[in-house]
Amino acid sequence: MDATILHADLDAFYASVEQLLDPHLRGKPIAVGGGVVLAASYEAKAFGVRGGMPGRQAKELCPQLIFVPGHYKDYSRLGDAAIRILDDYTPLVERISIDEAFADVAGTEHLFGTPAVIAQTVRRRVRDELGLPISVGVARTKHLAKIASQVAKPDGLCVVDPATELSFLHDLPVELMWGVGPATKARLGTMGVSTIGQLAAMPGRSLETLLGPAASEKLHALAFNRDPRQIDTGRRAHSAGAQSALGRKPATDAVIGPTLRHLADRIGSRLRAKAIAGRRITVRVRWSDLSAVTHAVMLDAAVSATSIITEIARELVREVLAAHPEEATISLLAISVSALEQQPALQLELSLGLGDEARRPGSRRGASRFSADRAMDKVRDRFGWEAIGYGSVVLEGRRLIPDAFRELAEKEL
C-alpha cells in the first residue's frame, strides 16, 4: 500500500488565530483565556504554559504572558475554511475536530500530483489564503499519519515512506500513540517503556497484565502500524461530552454541583436537538497534579434529560471522591454520554414502584423532567441560550471558560 492518507492539523490554532487578527501579538507569548489557559501560542509553550493550566500558574512560568479573551466566531470560520481547502483535492475527507482532519488522496494523483505534493499545496494555500500555519503528516495509515503530523510541528510536513515506517515509528515517544494518555504513559514507564519500539517488543502477556486485554491488543497492533481504519466521510459522533477546566478548586458540592449541571445542560440540549439519547454515562475527575480518574455506569434506558444526567454524574463523582479521600482539590470535571441511540419520541412506562423511577426517562417523573427540558430548549431556540437556565448554574457567577469556547469543542455532534 502507498502512503496516501494525510492528517492536517492547524498549529496552536486558537492562539494562531489571535496572532493573525492582531499583528502586534505575533512572536509574543499569548494565551487564550484568563482564569484558565484555554490555548497557548508556541512562544508561551516554550515556557511550559499549557492548555488547562490555571492562569496564575501560567503567569508565574511566563511573566510576560499576554492573555486574550478569544474570538470564537473567527475560530469556527477559519477552521471551516481550512477543511474546505482539503475538499478541493479529494472527496474523502474526515473531519475529527474544528482544526484537524484526515484525507485520502489515492486516485487523485493524476490530477494534483503525489500525496507529498498535494500536502505541500494544501499547506501553502492555508498559509497564503488564511494566514495560518498548518502541519501535515502523510502515511499509509490514519494512526501513522496523525503521528507524522505531530512530528512535523510546528508548521511542517512529514512524509513516512512505507518501506521505512517501522524504523520511523519505533524511535518515537510512546505518548504520541493514539490512546496513550498520561495515565497509560505512567503505567508503561513502570515497565521501562518510553518508546513505541519498546512497547512493540513487550511480550503480549506482560502488556495485557499491565493495561488489560483490549487496550494491550490495540496498542500492540498500532505499534506495528496495523491500523485498518478507512476514511469515514459520514463520521458521526459516538458520544456527546463536555468538560470544564476549573483551575484549582476544592472538591466540594458547592463547586461540583453547578459545574456538573452546566455540563449536563450542554450535553442534554445537544442530544435532544438531534433526537438522540445515551445509555452510558462517564465522568472524568482531574486532580490538581493533572492526573485523572474516570468512572462510568451503563443504564437500562437511554437518557437525554439534563436533571437525570446531572444526578447520575454527581453520584459517579461522589464515588470517585470516596475512593480517593486524599484528594481535596480538582482541576477539571467532564461528562460524556455514549451508547447513543435514536429517540424520536419518549416511550412512557407504567409505574412499578421501582427505586430508580425518577431516573427512568419514561416514568412519570422522568417524562416531566424531559418536558421541562424541551420547554427550555424552545425558549433558547427563539431567544438565545442565556434567555433561560437552571438557577444553580446562573447563580454560580462568572464561569472560567466561556460558553462560546465550549460550543466549538462540542461542534461534532
N, C-alpha and C positions, 0 to 999 in steps of 0.2 A: 504493500500500500504506500501511496505517496503522502507527503506532508501537505495536506490541502486545507486543514482546519486552522482558522485564525481565531485568536482571542484578543479582542481590542478592549483596552482599559484606559479611560481618561485619568491622567495623573493628578493626584491630590485635587480631585475635581472641584469641590466646593471652594477651596482656597484659591485654586487657579482661576475660577470664575471671578472671585473678588478682585484678584490682581489684574484681571482683564478689564473689569469695569472701572477700576481706579488705578491708573498707571503709577501713581505715587506709592502704591503698595508693592510694586514689583521689586523682587530682590530682597524684600524685608520679611522677617518672621511674623506671620499673621496667624490668627486662629478665629474660626467662626464660632460664635457663642459668647459666653460671659461667665456665668456660674460654673458651667461645664464646657469643656472644649468639644465642639461637635466635629470639627475637622481642622487640620493644621497644614500649613504650607511646608514644603521641603526645607525651607530655611528654618522653620520652627522645629521640625522633626530632628534636625541636626543637634538641637539642644536637649532632645529627649521628650519633647512635647508630643502627646498622642491623643487621639480621639477618645472621649470618655473620661479624660483626666479632669479633676477639679481645677477650676480657673486659677485658684490661689496657688496650687502646686505648680501649674504651668508657668505662672509669673515668676515663681521662685527659680525655676530652671532657666527661664529666659526673661530677664528683667525688661528687655526691650520689646517684648512681645506686644503686638497690636491686636486688640480684639475688634472684630467687626460683627454687626448684627446678622448679616445674611440676606441675600436677595433670592428668595426661594422660587419665584416665578422664572427668573433667569436660569436657575439650575435646571428646571424642567425643560425650558425652551431649548437650551444649548445641548442638553443630553439627548433630546429627541432629534435635534439636527445632526448630531454626530452619528447616531444609529442610522439615519436616513442615507448618509454617505455610504455606509456598508451595503444598504439595499441596492445601490446603483451597480454593484458588481456581482451580486448573486441573490437569488430568491430565498436561499437557505440561510436565514439569519435568526438566531435565537437570543433574544434579549433577556438577560438574567438580573439586571438591576438598572437603575437610572443612568449609570455611567460605564456599563460594560456589556459586551455581547460576544457570542460565538458566531462564526460564519464559515460555511464550507464552500470553497471556490472551485471544487472539482467540476470540470465541464465548462468552465468559463475562461479557461486559459487561452483558448484560441481567439478570444475577444479582447482580453485585457492583459495578457502576459502571465508569467509564472506566479504562484502564490506569493513569493517574496516580492515580486514587482507590484502585485496588487496591494500587499500590505504597505509597501513604501508609498504607493499612490494615495492610499487612504490616510496615512499619517500626514502626508504633505497637504492634502485637501483640508483635513481637520485644522491644521495649523494655519493655512492660508485663508480659509473661509470663515473659521470660527475663532481663530487666535488662541487655541488651546493645545497643550501638549497631550499626546496620547502614545501609549506603548502597545506594541502588538507582538504576540507570540505566534509562531507558525509551527505546527507539528502534525503528526499522524493521528493523534487522539485529542479529545477535548481536555483531558486531565493534563497532558503534557503541554498543550498549547497555553493553558492557563498558567502553568508553572513558568513557561518560557516568557510570557508577558511580564511576570514578576521579576524575572532575571533581567529583562530589558529595561526596567525602570531605572531612572526616570527618562521619559521621552526617547525611547529607543525601540529597536527591532531585534528580535531573536528568532532565527530560523533553525529548527532542530532537524538535522539530517537523519532519516530513518536508520541509516547504516551505523550511526554512532549514538543513537538515542539513549541506550543504557549507560554508556560511559558518561554522557552528559548528565543524566538523571541521578546516577548513584553518588556523584560527588556533592550533591546539593543538600542543604539542611533539611531535616525531616519535617520541620514545621511548614515548608512550602507545599506539602501534600494536602490535597483536599480532604478535610476530615480530621486533620491533626491540629487541635487547638492547644491552649496552654496546659490543660489537664493531661491530655494524651501525651504531649511532649514531655511533661514531667515524669509520667509513668515510664515512657521509653528511656528517659535519662537514667532511671534507676538501674536499667539493664545495660548502660553504657552505649545506648543507641542515640546518635546525634545526626547521622546522615541517612539518606534514603538507601544507600548501598548497604549500610549496616543493618537496616530494617530488613532488606531483601535477604540478607544472609542469616537472619534469625531462624532457628528451627520452628516449624509451624506450631508445634505443641507449646513451645515457650511463649510465642506471641499470643496464642489462644488463651493461655493461662493468664496472661497479663491484661489483655483487652477484651476477651470474650470471643466466641466463635464468629459472629457476624462481622465485627469490626476488624478482626485479625485477617479474615479471608479477603475482605475488601482491600485493606491496606497492602496485603501481600501481593495481590493482583496488580494494584496500581504501581507498586514498587518495580514491577517488571513491565510497566506501561501496557497492561492488559485492561483496556477500557472500551467496551463495545458500544457505548452510548453514541447515538447519532444526533444530529442537529434536529431539534424539535421546534418547528416554526409555529406550532399551535400550543406552545407551552402554557400550561395553566398552573396556578399556584396549588400546591398540595397542602398548604397550611396558611393560616392568617395569623400574623403576630404583630406585636408592638412592644417596645421597651422604653424605659425611662431611666436615663443616667441621672443619678441623684447627687453626685459629688461624694460627700461623706455624711451620712445621716444615721441617727440612732435607729435601731431595729425595733421601733415601737408601732403600735396600732395607729397612732396619730399620723405617722409617715406612710405606713404600708397601706392602710385602708383607702384613703383618697387616691393614692397612686394606682393601686390595682383597679379601682373603679374607673378611673380615667382611661386606663389601658383597655379594660373590658368594653368600655363605651365605644372606643375607636374600633376595636375588632368587631364587636357585635353589629355596629351600624354598617360596616362593610359587608359582613356576611348577609345581613338582611337585604341589603341593596341588590345582592346577586341571588337571592332566594336560596342561600346555602346555609347549612348548619354543620357542626362537627361533634364527634363523639369522644375525642381525646383532648384533654386539657393539660398543658405543660407549663410549669413556671420555672423561671431561672432566677436565682438569687446570687448576686456577685458581692463578695465581701470587700473590705477596704484594701486588701492586698491584691485585688483583681482576680483572685481565684473564685470559682463559681460552682454552684451546685444546681442540678436540675431535678425536678420531681414531677411525675405525671400520673394521671388516672384515666382509665377508659370507662366511658359512661354507657349505660344501656340504651339511651336515646340521644340523638343528636340535638345540640342546643345552639341557640344564637341570641338568647335574651341576655342583656347586659348584666342584670342582677344575678342570674344563675351563674354566669361565667365568673363574676366577681366573687361570689360566695365560695365557689369551688377553688378558685385561685387562692383566696385568703386561707382556706383550710390547708392547701398544699404548702403555702409559705410558712404557716404555723408549724407544720410537721418538719419542715426543713430547719427552722429555728430551734425546735425542740431537740433535733438531732445534733445541733451544733451550738450548745449553750455557751461555748467560749467566744462566739462571735457576737459582738454588740453593735457593730457598725456595718451598714450596707452601702454599696455604691451604685447598684443597678437592680431594677426589677423588670422582668419580662414575662409576658404571657403569650402562648401560642395555642391555637385551636387547629387540630388536624383531624384526620379520618373524615374528610369533608364529604357531604352528600347533598344532592339537591333537595330542597324543602319548599316546593311551590305553594303548599298550604300546610297549616298546622293541624296535625291529627289529634283530635281530642280523645281523652281517656276517661273511663269510669273511675270514680273514687273508690279505692280499695282499702283506704286507711293505712297506706304504706308510709314509713317514716321519711322517705325522700320525696314525697309528692310535691313539695314546694319547688323542688329542683327538676321535676319532670316537666318537659315543655307542654305536654298535652293535658296535664292536670288543671284543675280549676285555678289554682294559684299560679301555675306556670303560664297558663293562657292569659291571665290578667297581666302578668309581667311582660309578656310578648306584645300584648295590645298597647300597653303603655309605651313601650319602646317604639312601636310603629307610629304612634301618635307623635312622639318626639321627632322621629325621622321625617315625618311630613312637615312639621314646623321648620325644621332645619333646611329641608329641601327648598322651602319657599323663602325663608328669611335669613338663612345662613346658620352656620354651626353655632355661633355664640348666642343665638336667639333664645336657646333653652338648654338646660343641663341639670345634672344632679347637684344638689346643694352641697354635699361634702366635697365635691370637686371644685365648684365655683368658689366656695369659701376657703379653699386651700391657699388662695393667693397666687402670686406670680409664679408660674412654673419655670423650671430651669431651662427646659428645651421647648422652643416654640412649636405650636401645633403644625405650622407650615412645614417645618423640617420633618416631623413625623409623617406627614402626608406624603412627602417624597419617598421616604423609606417604605411606606405601605402601598406604593403605587401598583405593585404587580398584581394584586387580586382584583 
